[in-house]
């Protein structure tokens, strides 16, 4: 069985009930999530042997995090402990023309203060075939940049396939610093995952004839983005998610996978959204699963787009769908009829 290692920050997610605004809330629902953790849970749901690596404080919140991940079948044996706090974030769900809103409270989290000696990457990567991280992790601190360098060096030495979701976060670092650091790290990456904002903000590569706010997407514009990324960094594959925002409640959703100069587009889905946070991570998890399962390129991008479509109908960040459910949607059964 293939083994995947995911590395990054997991946080507590707090959101008001239903569609209440944060200012209206008198109580918040707690769940746990983070870009790489979301990918790990998706992979575990599909039956992949997956380990999640991070650093957590020694307190009861951390115990809840570990219990949650372990409950999904994620290997937590390489988590480091220490530091003062678990990062948190607040999600206010949007509706119709009111957008969703996220507020982060992650400064001085345990992972952001982690040291290089906290992680023995040779041991962590024992028996692994794939390593996944995102641009969020090196953005947390200069120390995390060094840790990512160590991880990539060890992964490359063991000939792992390496994937990175650019995931630019303007509240963590500037475009200038992101571009400099990520350009250094990209040399070891095989699969780069991005959207139009990530490519533009991090590397200055813009999708032509595309207006996300207006819901207008250009296939040729995205092909050009993937081609420029490949030419600059030598990626084997570039995956780009295609979101047409009609409103906070309704989106068009699809994806493109660029391999060997060829572009493969998924079908487009019109989604009525329950919870869009974690949608991109569910795409990544499904794509890694499909590639590890030797799906051909078209089927791989179709599987990933369908899985992420379904995630948008599920509360909180973790995707909860099975391979069978995804394949039914890929086969055209998107009616939503009751299954008995």
Secondary structure, DSSP 8 states (H G I E B T S, - for coil): --EEEEES--EEEEEESTT--GGG-SSEEEEEE-HHHHHHHHHHHTT-EEEEE-EE-SSHHHHHHHHHHHHTT-B-TT-EE-SS---EEEEE--BTTB--EEEEE-TT-TGGG--GGG--HHHHTTT--EEEEEHHHHHS-HHHHHHHHHHHHHHHHTT-EEEEE----TTTS-HHHHHHHHHHHGGG-SEEEE-HHHHHHHH----TT-BTTTTB--HHHHHHHHHHHHHHH--SEEEEEEEEES-SSEEEEEEEEEETTEEEE---EEEE-S--TTHHHHHHHHHHHHHHTT--HHHHHHHHHHHHHHHTTSSSSS----HHHHHHHHTT--S-----
